[in-house]
Amino acid sequence: MKAALQIAYPGYNGLGEWETAVMLAQGDYDLEKRNTNTIDFLDPKESTLWAVGKEYHKGKPLNHYIGKNEKTKIIVKLTKEGSGAPMREPAVDK
């Protein structure tokens, strides 16, 4: 992971010191010693997947929603069940 992070962000430029990926790469992040009450972990049984403004239900494959086009890029978000749709991504402009 450290090598991939160095390729994407040489010298970690553009990433803050607080980023989990940076802390993991530098060895400063230890999940064993972290208090799990302060970290937002989503229980798979109590979470739901959202993309394109739609909630994706468990048990159905993604190709049921998006088709079988392998070149499709989808940005998805996880939320707690019953919390509603997450905020939309800002529109892309010039």
N, CA, C and O atoms as a CHARMM CRD file, in Angstrom:
* protein
*
  376
    1    1 MET  N      0.82300  -1.18100   0.00000 PROA 1      0.00000
    2    1 MET  CA     0.00000   0.00000   0.00000 PROA 1      0.00000
    3    1 MET  C      0.87700   1.25800   0.00000 PROA 1      0.00000
    4    1 MET  O      0.54800   2.26100  -0.63400 PROA 1      0.00000
    5    2 LYS  N      1.98400   1.18300   0.71500 PROA 2      0.00000
    6    2 LYS  CA     2.86700   2.34800   0.78700 PROA 2      0.00000
    7    2 LYS  C      3.40700   2.70600  -0.59500 PROA 2      0.00000
    8    2 LYS  O      3.48600   3.88300  -0.94700 PROA 2      0.00000
    9    3 ALA  N      3.77900   1.68600  -1.38300 PROA 3      0.00000
   10    3 ALA  CA     4.30900   1.93700  -2.72700 PROA 3      0.00000
   11    3 ALA  C      3.23800   2.54400  -3.63500 PROA 3      0.00000
   12    3 ALA  O      3.52500   3.45600  -4.41000 PROA 3      0.00000
   13    4 ALA  N      2.01700   2.04600  -3.54100 PROA 4      0.00000
   14    4 ALA  CA     0.93200   2.58700  -4.35800 PROA 4      0.00000
   15    4 ALA  C      0.63900   4.03000  -3.97300 PROA 4      0.00000
   16    4 ALA  O      0.35300   4.85700  -4.83800 PROA 4      0.00000
   17    5 LEU  N      0.70700   4.33300  -2.69500 PROA 5      0.00000
   18    5 LEU  CA     0.46800   5.69600  -2.23300 PROA 5      0.00000
   19    5 LEU  C      1.57500   6.63100  -2.71900 PROA 5      0.00000
   20    5 LEU  O      1.30400   7.77800  -3.07300 PROA 5      0.00000
   21    6 GLN  N      2.80700   6.15200  -2.73900 PROA 6      0.00000
   22    6 GLN  CA     3.93300   6.95800  -3.23300 PROA 6      0.00000
   23    6 GLN  C      3.80300   7.22400  -4.73000 PROA 6      0.00000
   24    6 GLN  O      4.17500   8.29500  -5.20800 PROA 6      0.00000
   25    7 ILE  N      3.27000   6.23800  -5.47400 PROA 7      0.00000
   26    7 ILE  CA     3.09600   6.43800  -6.91900 PROA 7      0.00000
   27    7 ILE  C      1.99900   7.45900  -7.17300 PROA 7      0.00000
   28    7 ILE  O      2.16000   8.34600  -8.01200 PROA 7      0.00000
   29    8 ALA  N      0.89100   7.34600  -6.46100 PROA 8      0.00000
   30    8 ALA  CA    -0.23200   8.25900  -6.67000 PROA 8      0.00000
   31    8 ALA  C      0.04900   9.65500  -6.12400 PROA 8      0.00000
   32    8 ALA  O     -0.33300  10.65000  -6.73900 PROA 8      0.00000
   33    9 TYR  N      0.71100   9.73200  -4.97900 PROA 9      0.00000
   34    9 TYR  CA     1.00800  11.01500  -4.32500 PROA 9      0.00000
   35    9 TYR  C      2.48800  11.03000  -3.92000 PROA 9      0.00000
   36    9 TYR  O      2.81500  10.73000  -2.77200 PROA 9      0.00000
   37   10 PRO  N      3.38200  11.37700  -4.85100 PROA 10     0.00000
   38   10 PRO  CA     4.81100  11.39700  -4.50300 PROA 10     0.00000
   39   10 PRO  C      5.07800  12.31300  -3.31900 PROA 10     0.00000
   40   10 PRO  O      4.69500  13.48300  -3.32700 PROA 10     0.00000
   41   11 GLY  N      5.72600  11.78100  -2.32100 PROA 11     0.00000
   42   11 GLY  CA     6.02800  12.55600  -1.12500 PROA 11     0.00000
   43   11 GLY  C      4.78700  12.92200  -0.34100 PROA 11     0.00000
   44   11 GLY  O      4.82200  13.82600   0.49300 PROA 11     0.00000
   45   12 TYR  N      3.69000  12.22800  -0.59900 PROA 12     0.00000
   46   12 TYR  CA     2.40500  12.48000   0.05200 PROA 12     0.00000
   47   12 TYR  C      1.91200  13.89900  -0.19700 PROA 12     0.00000
   48   12 TYR  O      1.15700  14.44200   0.61000 PROA 12     0.00000
   49   13 ASN  N      2.33500  14.51400  -1.32000 PROA 13     0.00000
   50   13 ASN  CA     1.87500  15.86700  -1.65200 PROA 13     0.00000
   51   13 ASN  C      0.37200  15.85400  -1.89600 PROA 13     0.00000
   52   13 ASN  O     -0.13900  14.99300  -2.61200 PROA 13     0.00000
   53   14 GLY  N     -0.32000  16.79000  -1.31400 PROA 14     0.00000
   54   14 GLY  CA    -1.75000  16.89700  -1.47600 PROA 14     0.00000
   55   14 GLY  C     -2.54400  16.13100  -0.43400 PROA 14     0.00000
   56   14 GLY  O     -3.76900  16.23700  -0.38000 PROA 14     0.00000
   57   15 LEU  N     -1.85700  15.36600   0.38900 PROA 15     0.00000
   58   15 LEU  CA    -2.53700  14.62500   1.45500 PROA 15     0.00000
   59   15 LEU  C     -2.15700  15.21400   2.79800 PROA 15     0.00000
   60   15 LEU  O     -0.99600  15.55100   3.03100 PROA 15     0.00000
   61   16 GLY  N     -3.12100  15.33500   3.66500 PROA 16     0.00000
   62   16 GLY  CA    -2.85700  15.86400   4.99300 PROA 16     0.00000
   63   16 GLY  C     -2.27900  14.79900   5.91900 PROA 16     0.00000
   64   16 GLY  O     -2.40700  13.60100   5.66300 PROA 16     0.00000
   65   17 GLU  N     -1.64400  15.24800   6.99300 PROA 17     0.00000
   66   17 GLU  CA    -1.05200  14.31900   7.95700 PROA 17     0.00000
   67   17 GLU  C     -2.11200  13.46900   8.64000 PROA 17     0.00000
   68   17 GLU  O     -1.80400  12.38200   9.13100 PROA 17     0.00000
   69   18 TRP  N     -3.36000  13.94300   8.68100 PROA 18     0.00000
   70   18 TRP  CA    -4.44300  13.25400   9.36700 PROA 18     0.00000
   71   18 TRP  C     -5.05500  12.14200   8.51800 PROA 18     0.00000
   72   18 TRP  O     -5.84500  11.34900   9.03100 PROA 18     0.00000
   73   19 GLU  N     -4.70700  12.06400   7.23100 PROA 19     0.00000
   74   19 GLU  CA    -5.27200  11.05200   6.35100 PROA 19     0.00000
   75   19 GLU  C     -4.87200   9.65900   6.84100 PROA 19     0.00000
   76   19 GLU  O     -3.70900   9.40800   7.15400 PROA 19     0.00000
   77   20 THR  N     -5.83900   8.77900   6.90000 PROA 20     0.00000
   78   20 THR  CA    -5.60700   7.42400   7.40000 PROA 20     0.00000
   79   20 THR  C     -4.57100   6.69400   6.55700 PROA 20     0.00000
   80   20 THR  O     -3.73000   5.97400   7.09500 PROA 20     0.00000
   81   21 ALA  N     -4.62400   6.87400   5.23600 PROA 21     0.00000
   82   21 ALA  CA    -3.66500   6.20000   4.35800 PROA 21     0.00000
   83   21 ALA  C     -2.23900   6.64000   4.65300 PROA 21     0.00000
   84   21 ALA  O     -1.32600   5.81300   4.65600 PROA 21     0.00000
   85   22 VAL  N     -2.03500   7.92300   4.90100 PROA 22     0.00000
   86   22 VAL  CA    -0.69900   8.43000   5.21700 PROA 22     0.00000
   87   22 VAL  C     -0.22700   7.87500   6.56200 PROA 22     0.00000
   88   22 VAL  O      0.92100   7.45300   6.69800 PROA 22     0.00000
   89   23 MET  N     -1.11600   7.87900   7.54800 PROA 23     0.00000
   90   23 MET  CA    -0.74300   7.37400   8.86800 PROA 23     0.00000
   91   23 MET  C     -0.43500   5.88000   8.80400 PROA 23     0.00000
   92   23 MET  O      0.47500   5.41500   9.49000 PROA 23     0.00000
   93   24 LEU  N     -1.16800   5.12300   8.00200 PROA 24     0.00000
   94   24 LEU  CA    -0.87800   3.69800   7.84900 PROA 24     0.00000
   95   24 LEU  C      0.47300   3.48500   7.17300 PROA 24     0.00000
   96   24 LEU  O      1.25200   2.63100   7.59500 PROA 24     0.00000
   97   25 ALA  N      0.75500   4.26300   6.12100 PROA 25     0.00000
   98   25 ALA  CA     2.01600   4.12000   5.39400 PROA 25     0.00000
   99   25 ALA  C      3.21600   4.48600   6.26300 PROA 25     0.00000
  100   25 ALA  O      4.28500   3.89200   6.12600 PROA 25     0.00000
  101   26 GLN  N      3.04500   5.45900   7.15300 PROA 26     0.00000
  102   26 GLN  CA     4.14400   5.88300   8.01300 PROA 26     0.00000
  103   26 GLN  C      4.23700   5.05500   9.29200 PROA 26     0.00000
  104   26 GLN  O      5.18200   5.20700  10.06700 PROA 26     0.00000
  105   27 GLY  N      3.26000   4.18200   9.51100 PROA 27     0.00000
  106   27 GLY  CA     3.27600   3.33900  10.70000 PROA 27     0.00000
  107   27 GLY  C      2.75900   4.02800  11.94400 PROA 27     0.00000
  108   27 GLY  O      2.98300   3.54500  13.05300 PROA 27     0.00000
  109   28 ASP  N      2.07000   5.15200  11.78400 PROA 28     0.00000
  110   28 ASP  CA     1.55900   5.90700  12.93300 PROA 28     0.00000
  111   28 ASP  C      0.13700   5.51900  13.31500 PROA 28     0.00000
  112   28 ASP  O     -0.39100   6.03000  14.30300 PROA 28     0.00000
  113   29 TYR  N     -0.48700   4.63900  12.56600 PROA 29     0.00000
  114   29 TYR  CA    -1.89800   4.30900  12.78100 PROA 29     0.00000
  115   29 TYR  C     -1.98600   2.85500  13.23300 PROA 29     0.00000
  116   29 TYR  O     -1.57800   1.95100  12.50500 PROA 29     0.00000
  117   30 ASP  N     -2.50500   2.63500  14.40500 PROA 30     0.00000
  118   30 ASP  CA    -2.60900   1.28400  14.94200 PROA 30     0.00000
  119   30 ASP  C     -4.05600   1.03300  15.34700 PROA 30     0.00000
  120   30 ASP  O     -4.54200   1.60600  16.32200 PROA 30     0.00000
  121   31 LEU  N     -4.73700   0.18000  14.60000 PROA 31     0.00000
  122   31 LEU  CA    -6.13900  -0.08800  14.88500 PROA 31     0.00000
  123   31 LEU  C     -6.33100  -0.80400  16.21900 PROA 31     0.00000
  124   31 LEU  O     -7.37500  -0.65900  16.85500 PROA 31     0.00000
  125   32 GLU  N     -5.33700  -1.57200  16.64500 PROA 32     0.00000
  126   32 GLU  CA    -5.45900  -2.31200  17.90000 PROA 32     0.00000
  127   32 GLU  C     -5.53500  -1.36500  19.09300 PROA 32     0.00000
  128   32 GLU  O     -6.25800  -1.62900  20.05400 PROA 32     0.00000
  129   33 LYS  N     -4.78900  -0.26500  19.03300 PROA 33     0.00000
  130   33 LYS  CA    -4.74600   0.67200  20.15900 PROA 33     0.00000
  131   33 LYS  C     -5.80300   1.76100  20.05700 PROA 33     0.00000
  132   33 LYS  O     -6.03700   2.48400  21.02500 PROA 33     0.00000
  133   34 ARG  N     -6.44800   1.89300  18.89300 PROA 34     0.00000
  134   34 ARG  CA    -7.45500   2.93100  18.71600 PROA 34     0.00000
  135   34 ARG  C     -8.72100   2.55800  19.47400 PROA 34     0.00000
  136   34 ARG  O     -9.05800   1.38100  19.59300 PROA 34     0.00000
  137   35 ASN  N     -9.40200   3.54400  19.97300 PROA 35     0.00000
  138   35 ASN  CA   -10.68200   3.33800  20.62200 PROA 35     0.00000
  139   35 ASN  C    -11.73300   3.22700  19.52800 PROA 35     0.00000
  140   35 ASN  O    -11.94700   4.18300  18.78200 PROA 35     0.00000
  141   36 THR  N    -12.38600   2.08800  19.42000 PROA 36     0.00000
  142   36 THR  CA   -13.33400   1.88200  18.32700 PROA 36     0.00000
  143   36 THR  C    -14.56200   2.77700  18.45200 PROA 36     0.00000
  144   36 THR  O    -15.32500   2.90100  17.49400 PROA 36     0.00000
  145   37 ASN  N    -14.76800   3.39800  19.59800 PROA 37     0.00000
  146   37 ASN  CA   -15.90500   4.30500  19.74300 PROA 37     0.00000
  147   37 ASN  C    -15.69200   5.61000  18.98900 PROA 37     0.00000
  148   37 ASN  O    -16.66100   6.29900  18.67000 PROA 37     0.00000
  149   38 THR  N    -14.43600   5.96600  18.69600 PROA 38     0.00000
  150   38 THR  CA   -14.15500   7.21900  18.01500 PROA 38     0.00000
  151   38 THR  C    -14.04700   7.04000  16.50400 PROA 38     0.00000
  152   38 THR  O    -13.98000   8.02900  15.77400 PROA 38     0.00000
  153   39 ILE  N    -14.02900   5.80200  16.02400 PROA 39     0.00000
  154   39 ILE  CA   -13.91200   5.54400  14.59700 PROA 39     0.00000
  155   39 ILE  C    -15.28100   5.11100  14.08200 PROA 39     0.00000
  156   39 ILE  O    -15.96600   4.31100  14.72000 PROA 39     0.00000
  157   40 ASP  N    -15.67000   5.63300  12.94400 PROA 40     0.00000
  158   40 ASP  CA   -16.95700   5.26700  12.37500 PROA 40     0.00000
  159   40 ASP  C    -16.81900   4.01100  11.52900 PROA 40     0.00000
  160   40 ASP  O    -16.46200   4.07800  10.35300 PROA 40     0.00000
  161   41 PHE  N    -17.10300   2.87300  12.13300 PROA 41     0.00000
  162   41 PHE  CA   -17.15100   1.62100  11.40400 PROA 41     0.00000
  163   41 PHE  C    -18.60900   1.31800  11.12100 PROA 41     0.00000
  164   41 PHE  O    -19.46200   1.48500  11.99200 PROA 41     0.00000
  165   42 LEU  N    -18.89200   0.88100   9.92800 PROA 42     0.00000
  166   42 LEU  CA   -20.25600   0.52500   9.58200 PROA 42     0.00000
  167   42 LEU  C    -20.39800  -0.98800   9.62600 PROA 42     0.00000
  168   42 LEU  O    -19.64200  -1.71500   8.98100 PROA 42     0.00000
  169   43 ASP  N    -21.36300  -1.44500  10.38500 PROA 43     0.00000
  170   43 ASP  CA   -21.65300  -2.86600  10.46600 PROA 43     0.00000
  171   43 ASP  C    -22.29300  -3.30000   9.15200 PROA 43     0.00000
  172   43 ASP  O    -23.27500  -2.69000   8.73000 PROA 43     0.00000
  173   44 PRO  N    -21.77400  -4.32800   8.49500 PROA 44     0.00000
  174   44 PRO  CA   -22.34900  -4.74800   7.21500 PROA 44     0.00000
  175   44 PRO  C    -23.82500  -5.09400   7.29900 PROA 44     0.00000
  176   44 PRO  O    -24.55200  -4.93900   6.31700 PROA 44     0.00000
  177   45 LYS  N    -24.27800  -5.55600   8.44600 PROA 45     0.00000
  178   45 LYS  CA   -25.67900  -5.92400   8.59400 PROA 45     0.00000
  179   45 LYS  C    -26.58100  -4.70200   8.73400 PROA 45     0.00000
  180   45 LYS  O    -27.78600  -4.78700   8.49600 PROA 45     0.00000
  181   46 GLU  N    -26.00200  -3.56900   9.11700 PROA 46     0.00000
  182   46 GLU  CA   -26.78900  -2.36200   9.34800 PROA 46     0.00000
  183   46 GLU  C    -26.42700  -1.23200   8.39300 PROA 46     0.00000
  184   46 GLU  O    -26.70900  -0.07000   8.68400 PROA 46     0.00000
  185   47 SER  N    -25.80800  -1.55200   7.25900 PROA 47     0.00000
  186   47 SER  CA   -25.41400  -0.51200   6.30900 PROA 47     0.00000
  187   47 SER  C    -26.06200  -0.77800   4.95500 PROA 47     0.00000
  188   47 SER  O    -26.51000  -1.88700   4.66400 PROA 47     0.00000
  189   48 THR  N    -26.09800   0.26200   4.14600 PROA 48     0.00000
  190   48 THR  CA   -26.67700   0.15700   2.81100 PROA 48     0.00000
  191   48 THR  C    -25.80200   0.92400   1.82400 PROA 48     0.00000
  192   48 THR  O    -25.11200   1.87000   2.20300 PROA 48     0.00000
  193   49 LEU  N    -25.83300   0.51800   0.57900 PROA 49     0.00000
  194   49 LEU  CA   -25.00600   1.08000  -0.47700 PROA 49     0.00000
  195   49 LEU  C    -25.83700   2.02100  -1.32500 PROA 49     0.00000
  196   49 LEU  O    -26.95100   1.67800  -1.72100 PROA 49     0.00000
  197   50 TRP  N    -25.30400   3.22000  -1.61300 PROA 50     0.00000
  198   50 TRP  CA   -25.99100   4.22400  -2.42800 PROA 50     0.00000
  199   50 TRP  C    -25.11800   4.61600  -3.60500 PROA 50     0.00000
  200   50 TRP  O    -23.91100   4.80300  -3.45200 PROA 50     0.00000
  201   51 ALA  N    -25.71600   4.74000  -4.77100 PROA 51     0.00000
  202   51 ALA  CA   -25.03000   5.24800  -5.95400 PROA 51     0.00000
  203   51 ALA  C    -26.06700   5.81300  -6.90600 PROA 51     0.00000
  204   51 ALA  O    -27.16700   5.27300  -7.02200 PROA 51     0.00000
  205   52 VAL  N    -25.72900   6.88000  -7.57700 PROA 52     0.00000
  206   52 VAL  CA   -26.57600   7.51700  -8.57400 PROA 52     0.00000
  207   52 VAL  C    -27.95200   7.85500  -7.98300 PROA 52     0.00000
  208   52 VAL  O    -28.96800   7.78900  -8.67500 PROA 52     0.00000
  209   53 GLY  N    -27.96600   8.21300  -6.70700 PROA 53     0.00000
  210   53 GLY  CA   -29.20300   8.60500  -6.06100 PROA 53     0.00000
  211   53 GLY  C    -30.14000   7.45500  -5.74700 PROA 53     0.00000
  212   53 GLY  O    -31.29700   7.68600  -5.39500 PROA 53     0.00000
  213   54 LYS  N    -29.66800   6.21800  -5.86700 PROA 54     0.00000
  214   54 LYS  CA   -30.50800   5.05400  -5.61600 PROA 54     0.00000
  215   54 LYS  C    -29.89300   4.19200  -4.52000 PROA 54     0.00000
  216   54 LYS  O    -28.67200   4.11400  -4.37900 PROA 54     0.00000
  217   55 GLU  N    -30.75100   3.55700  -3.76200 PROA 55     0.00000
  218   55 GLU  CA   -30.29000   2.62800  -2.74200 PROA 55     0.00000
  219   55 GLU  C    -30.18600   1.24300  -3.36400 PROA 55     0.00000
  220   55 GLU  O    -31.12800   0.76300  -3.99300 PROA 55     0.00000
  221   56 TYR  N    -29.04000   0.60900  -3.18400 PROA 56     0.00000
  222   56 TYR  CA   -28.83200  -0.73400  -3.72600 PROA 56     0.00000
  223   56 TYR  C    -29.12800  -1.73800  -2.62200 PROA 56     0.00000
  224   56 TYR  O    -28.54000  -1.67500  -1.54200 PROA 56     0.00000
  225   57 HSD  N    -30.02900  -2.65100  -2.89300 PROA 57     0.00000
  226   57 HSD  CA   -30.46800  -3.60500  -1.88100 PROA 57     0.00000
  227   57 HSD  C    -29.54600  -4.81200  -1.82700 PROA 57     0.00000
  228   57 HSD  O    -28.96600  -5.21600  -2.83500 PROA 57     0.00000
  229   58 LYS  N    -29.42300  -5.36900  -0.65500 PROA 58     0.00000
  230   58 LYS  CA   -28.56200  -6.52800  -0.44500 PROA 58     0.00000
  231   58 LYS  C    -29.12800  -7.73400  -1.18100 PROA 58     0.00000
  232   58 LYS  O    -30.34100  -7.88600  -1.32100 PROA 58     0.00000
  233   59 GLY  N    -28.24100  -8.57000  -1.63800 PROA 59     0.00000
  234   59 GLY  CA   -28.64800  -9.79900  -2.30100 PROA 59     0.00000
  235   59 GLY  C    -28.73800  -9.68600  -3.81300 PROA 59     0.00000
  236   59 GLY  O    -28.77300 -10.70600  -4.50200 PROA 59     0.00000
  237   60 LYS  N    -28.77500  -8.47300  -4.34600 PROA 60     0.00000
  238   60 LYS  CA   -28.82600  -8.29900  -5.79300 PROA 60     0.00000
  239   60 LYS  C    -27.44800  -7.89200  -6.28700 PROA 60     0.00000
  240   60 LYS  O    -26.81000  -7.03200  -5.68000 PROA 60     0.00000
  241   61 PRO  N    -26.97600  -8.48900  -7.37400 PROA 61     0.00000
  242   61 PRO  CA   -25.66500  -8.08900  -7.91000 PROA 61     0.00000
  243   61 PRO  C    -25.72900  -6.68200  -8.50500 PROA 61     0.00000
  244   61 PRO  O    -26.79500  -6.20500  -8.89500 PROA 61     0.00000
  245   62 LEU  N    -24.57400  -6.03200  -8.56700 PROA 62     0.00000
  246   62 LEU  CA   -24.53200  -4.66300  -9.10000 PROA 62     0.00000
  247   62 LEU  C    -24.95400  -4.59500 -10.55400 PROA 62     0.00000
  248   62 LEU  O    -25.52000  -3.58900 -10.98200 PROA 62     0.00000
  249   63 ASN  N    -24.69100  -5.64600 -11.33000 PROA 63     0.00000
  250   63 ASN  CA   -25.06600  -5.58400 -12.74100 PROA 63     0.00000
  251   63 ASN  C    -26.58500  -5.55300 -12.91900 PROA 63     0.00000
  252   63 ASN  O    -27.06700  -5.22700 -14.00400 PROA 63     0.00000
  253   64 HSD  N    -27.33300  -5.88000 -11.89500 PROA 64     0.00000
  254   64 HSD  CA   -28.78900  -5.73200 -11.93800 PROA 64     0.00000
  255   64 HSD  C    -29.16000  -4.24900 -12.02000 PROA 64     0.00000
  256   64 HSD  O    -30.16200  -3.89800 -12.64200 PROA 64     0.00000
  257   65 TYR  N    -28.37100  -3.39100 -11.40800 PROA 65     0.00000
  258   65 TYR  CA   -28.64200  -1.95000 -11.37900 PROA 65     0.00000
  259   65 TYR  C    -27.96600  -1.19300 -12.51900 PROA 65     0.00000
  260   65 TYR  O    -28.54800  -0.26800 -13.08500 PROA 65     0.00000
  261   66 ILE  N    -26.73900  -1.58600 -12.85400 PROA 66     0.00000
  262   66 ILE  CA   -25.95500  -0.78500 -13.80100 PROA 66     0.00000
  263   66 ILE  C    -25.72800  -1.45600 -15.14400 PROA 66     0.00000
  264   66 ILE  O    -25.18900  -0.81900 -16.04900 PROA 66     0.00000
  265   67 GLY  N    -26.11100  -2.69900 -15.31100 PROA 67     0.00000
  266   67 GLY  CA   -25.87800  -3.40800 -16.56000 PROA 67     0.00000
  267   67 GLY  C    -24.52900  -4.10100 -16.55300 PROA 67     0.00000
  268   67 GLY  O    -23.86500  -4.18600 -15.52000 PROA 67     0.00000
  269   68 LYS  N    -24.13300  -4.59300 -17.70900 PROA 68     0.00000
  270   68 LYS  CA   -22.90100  -5.38200 -17.79800 PROA 68     0.00000
  271   68 LYS  C    -21.77600  -4.65000 -18.52000 PROA 68     0.00000
  272   68 LYS  O    -20.84100  -5.28600 -19.00500 PROA 68     0.00000
  273   69 ASN  N    -21.85200  -3.33400 -18.59700 PROA 69     0.00000
  274   69 ASN  CA   -20.80700  -2.54600 -19.22300 PROA 69     0.00000
  275   69 ASN  C    -19.61300  -2.48400 -18.27700 PROA 69     0.00000
  276   69 ASN  O    -19.71600  -1.93300 -17.18100 PROA 69     0.00000
  277   70 GLU  N    -18.49300  -3.04000 -18.69000 PROA 70     0.00000
  278   70 GLU  CA   -17.31200  -3.10600 -17.82900 PROA 70     0.00000
  279   70 GLU  C    -16.58600  -1.77200 -17.71000 PROA 70     0.00000
  280   70 GLU  O    -15.72100  -1.62400 -16.84700 PROA 70     0.00000
  281   71 LYS  N    -16.91000  -0.81600 -18.53800 PROA 71     0.00000
  282   71 LYS  CA   -16.20800   0.46600 -18.52600 PROA 71     0.00000
  283   71 LYS  C    -16.96300   1.53500 -17.76300 PROA 71     0.00000
  284   71 LYS  O    -16.62300   2.71500 -17.85500 PROA 71     0.00000
  285   72 THR  N    -17.97200   1.15100 -17.02100 PROA 72     0.00000
  286   72 THR  CA   -18.75600   2.10300 -16.25300 PROA 72     0.00000
  287   72 THR  C    -18.06700   2.39200 -14.93100 PROA 72     0.00000
  288   72 THR  O    -17.65400   1.47000 -14.22600 PROA 72     0.00000
  289   73 LYS  N    -17.94300   3.66500 -14.59300 PROA 73     0.00000
  290   73 LYS  CA   -17.36900   4.06700 -13.31500 PROA 73     0.00000
  291   73 LYS  C    -18.49300   4.58600 -12.43800 PROA 73     0.00000
  292   73 LYS  O    -19.26400   5.45700 -12.84100 PROA 73     0.00000
  293   74 ILE  N    -18.57500   4.04300 -11.23800 PROA 74     0.00000
  294   74 ILE  CA   -19.63700   4.43800 -10.31900 PROA 74     0.00000
  295   74 ILE  C    -19.00500   4.82500  -8.99300 PROA 74     0.00000
  296   74 ILE  O    -18.13700   4.11400  -8.48600 PROA 74     0.00000
  297   75 ILE  N    -19.42700   5.92700  -8.43800 PROA 75     0.00000
  298   75 ILE  CA   -19.00100   6.33600  -7.10800 PROA 75     0.00000
  299   75 ILE  C    -20.10300   5.95200  -6.14900 PROA 75     0.00000
  300   75 ILE  O    -21.24500   6.38900  -6.29000 PROA 75     0.00000
  301   76 VAL  N    -19.75500   5.13100  -5.17100 PROA 76     0.00000
  302   76 VAL  CA   -20.75100   4.64200  -4.21700 PROA 76     0.00000
  303   76 VAL  C    -20.42900   5.14500  -2.82000 PROA 76     0.00000
  304   76 VAL  O    -19.28500   5.48100  -2.51200 PROA 76     0.00000
  305   77 LYS  N    -21.45500   5.19100  -1.98100 PROA 77     0.00000
  306   77 LYS  CA   -21.27900   5.59300  -0.58500 PROA 77     0.00000
  307   77 LYS  C    -22.01700   4.61300   0.30100 PROA 77     0.00000
  308   77 LYS  O    -23.07800   4.10600  -0.06200 PROA 77     0.00000
  309   78 LEU  N    -21.45000   4.35300   1.45900 PROA 78     0.00000
  310   78 LEU  CA   -22.09100   3.51400   2.46000 PROA 78     0.00000
  311   78 LEU  C    -22.71500   4.40000   3.51300 PROA 78     0.00000
  312   78 LEU  O    -22.11300   5.38200   3.94700 PROA 78     0.00000
  313   79 THR  N    -23.92100   4.05500   3.92400 PROA 79     0.00000
  314   79 THR  CA   -24.58500   4.77400   5.00700 PROA 79     0.00000
  315   79 THR  C    -25.25500   3.75900   5.91900 PROA 79     0.00000
  316   79 THR  O    -25.40300   2.58800   5.57000 PROA 79     0.00000
  317   80 LYS  N    -25.65200   4.22300   7.08100 PROA 80     0.00000
  318   80 LYS  CA   -26.41700   3.37100   7.97300 PROA 80     0.00000
  319   80 LYS  C    -27.81700   3.20500   7.40700 PROA 80     0.00000
  320   80 LYS  O    -28.37000   4.13200   6.81300 PROA 80     0.00000
  321   81 GLU  N    -28.38500   2.02500   7.59100 PROA 81     0.00000
  322   81 GLU  CA   -29.73200   1.77500   7.10700 PROA 81     0.00000
  323   81 GLU  C    -30.72000   2.73700   7.74800 PROA 81     0.00000
  324   81 GLU  O    -30.66300   2.98500   8.95200 PROA 81     0.00000
  325   82 GLY  N    -31.60900   3.26900   6.95600 PROA 82     0.00000
  326   82 GLY  CA   -32.63500   4.16200   7.46200 PROA 82     0.00000
  327   82 GLY  C    -32.21600   5.60800   7.58700 PROA 82     0.00000
  328   82 GLY  O    -33.02800   6.45100   7.96900 PROA 82     0.00000
  329   83 SER  N    -30.94600   5.92600   7.27100 PROA 83     0.00000
  330   83 SER  CA   -30.48800   7.30700   7.40800 PROA 83     0.00000
  331   83 SER  C    -30.76200   8.13600   6.16000 PROA 83     0.00000
  332   83 SER  O    -30.54000   9.34700   6.16400 PROA 83     0.00000
  333   84 GLY  N    -31.23700   7.51000   5.10400 PROA 84     0.00000
  334   84 GLY  CA   -31.55400   8.23800   3.88300 PROA 84     0.00000
  335   84 GLY  C    -30.35500   8.36700   2.96500 PROA 84     0.00000
  336   84 GLY  O    -29.27000   7.86500   3.25500 PROA 84     0.00000
  337   85 ALA  N    -30.57000   9.04200   1.86800 PROA 85     0.00000
  338   85 ALA  CA   -29.52400   9.20100   0.86000 PROA 85     0.00000
  339   85 ALA  C    -28.43200  10.14100   1.35000 PROA 85     0.00000
  340   85 ALA  O    -28.72900  11.13400   2.01400 PROA 85     0.00000
  341   86 PRO  N    -27.16400   9.84600   1.03200 PROA 86     0.00000
  342   86 PRO  CA   -26.07400  10.76100   1.39500 PROA 86     0.00000
  343   86 PRO  C    -26.09300  11.98600   0.49100 PROA 86     0.00000
  344   86 PRO  O    -26.82400  12.02800  -0.49800 PROA 86     0.00000
  345   87 MET  N    -25.28700  12.97800   0.84000 PROA 87     0.00000
  346   87 MET  CA   -25.21200  14.19400   0.03200 PROA 87     0.00000
  347   87 MET  C    -24.67600  13.84600  -1.36600 PROA 87     0.00000
  348   87 MET  O    -23.81600  12.97900  -1.52100 PROA 87     0.00000
  349   88 ARG  N    -25.20100  14.53500  -2.36000 PROA 88     0.00000
  350   88 ARG  CA   -24.74500  14.30700  -3.72700 PROA 88     0.00000
  351   88 ARG  C    -23.38900  14.96700  -3.95000 PROA 88     0.00000
  352   88 ARG  O    -23.03400  15.94600  -3.29400 PROA 88     0.00000
  353   89 GLU  N    -22.64800  14.40300  -4.89100 PROA 89     0.00000
  354   89 GLU  CA   -21.37000  14.98900  -5.28900 PROA 89     0.00000
  355   89 GLU  C    -21.64400  16.27900  -6.05300 PROA 89     0.00000
  356   89 GLU  O    -22.65000  16.36900  -6.75600 PROA 89     0.00000
  357   90 PRO  N    -20.76600  17.28700  -5.93100 PROA 90     0.00000
  358   90 PRO  CA   -20.97700  18.52700  -6.68300 PROA 90     0.00000
  359   90 PRO  C    -20.88500  18.28800  -8.19400 PROA 90     0.00000
  360   90 PRO  O    -20.16100  17.40300  -8.65000 PROA 90     0.00000
  361   91 ALA  N    -21.61600  19.07500  -8.94800 PROA 91     0.00000
  362   91 ALA  CA   -21.61300  18.94500 -10.39900 PROA 91     0.00000
  363   91 ALA  C    -20.24400  19.31900 -10.95000 PROA 91     0.00000
  364   91 ALA  O    -19.56600  20.18500 -10.39700 PROA 91     0.00000
  365   92 VAL  N    -19.84200  18.68100 -12.01700 PROA 92     0.00000
  366   92 VAL  CA   -18.56300  18.96000 -12.65600 PROA 92     0.00000
  367   92 VAL  C    -18.76400  20.06200 -13.68700 PROA 92     0.00000
  368   92 VAL  O    -19.67200  19.99600 -14.51500 PROA 92     0.00000
  369   93 ASP  N    -17.90600  21.07500 -13.62600 PROA 93     0.00000
  370   93 ASP  CA   -17.97300  22.15500 -14.60700 PROA 93     0.00000
  371   93 ASP  C    -16.58800  22.40700 -15.17100 PROA 93     0.00000
  372   93 ASP  O    -15.66100  21.64700 -14.89400 PROA 93     0.00000
  373   94 LYS  N    -16.43200  23.46800 -15.96300 PROA 94     0.00000
  374   94 LYS  CA   -15.13600  23.76300 -16.58400 PROA 94     0.00000
  375   94 LYS  C    -14.09200  23.96500 -15.52000 PROA 94     0.00000
  376   94 LYS  O    -12.93000  24.22400 -15.83600 PROA 94     0.00000
